[in-house]
Amino acid sequence: MNSIETIQELTNKEQWLEAFPIMNQLRTDLIQKTYLELLEEMRKDGYCLYAFIKITKLYPWPA
């Protein structure tokens, strides 16, 4: 098994939605609509959202 680890800025709605479950664990009162609205406003003020991403590659066993 091989893995790639990186820290990446989340810059679009699709990426923000992928991160929402983690943000919701931290801020349990946060709903998706409010989360997206807050991100839009905060980005205007220079806020950036980053994520740690780990991609694991599985290699098949030799036959």
C-alpha positions in Angstrom: 0.0 0.0 0.0 1.3 3.4 -0.9 -0.1 6.8 0.1 0.2 10.4 -0.9 -0.3 13.2 1.7 -0.8 16.8 0.9 -2.3 20.0 2.3 -4.5 21.7 -0.3 -6.5 25.0 -0.3 -10.2 24.3 -0.8 -11.3 26.9 -3.4 -14.7 25.9 -4.8 -18.1 24.9 -3.6 -17.6 21.2 -4.4 -14.5 21.0 -2.2 -16.2 23.0 0.6 -19.1 20.5 0.6 -16.7 17.6 0.9 -15.2 19.3 4.0 -18.6 20.1 5.5 -19.0 16.9 7.6 -15.7 17.6 9.4 -16.6 21.3 10.0 -20.0 20.1 11.2 -18.3 17.8 13.8 -16.4 20.9 15.1 -19.4 23.2 14.9 -22.5 21.1 15.6 -24.9 23.9 15.2 -23.7 24.7 11.7 -25.9 23.8 8.7 -24.7 23.5 5.2 -26.4 26.6 3.8 -25.0 28.8 6.6 -21.6 27.2 6.2 -21.5 28.1 2.5 -22.7 31.6 3.1 -20.0 32.1 5.8 -17.3 30.8 3.5 -18.3 33.2 0.7 -18.2 36.2 3.1 -15.0 35.2 4.8 -13.2 34.6 1.5 -13.9 38.3 0.7 -11.9 39.2 3.8 -9.0 36.9 2.8 -9.9 33.8 4.7 -8.7 30.5 3.2 -9.8 27.0 4.0 -7.2 24.2 3.8 -7.5 20.4 4.1 -5.1 17.6 4.8 -5.6 15.0 2.1 -4.3 11.5 2.2 -4.8 9.3 -0.9 -4.1 5.6 -0.4 -3.3 3.4 -3.3 -3.9 -0.3 -3.0 -1.8 -2.6 -5.2 -3.2 -6.1 -6.0 -1.4 -9.1 -4.7 0.7 -11.0 -7.2 -1.1 -13.9 -8.7 
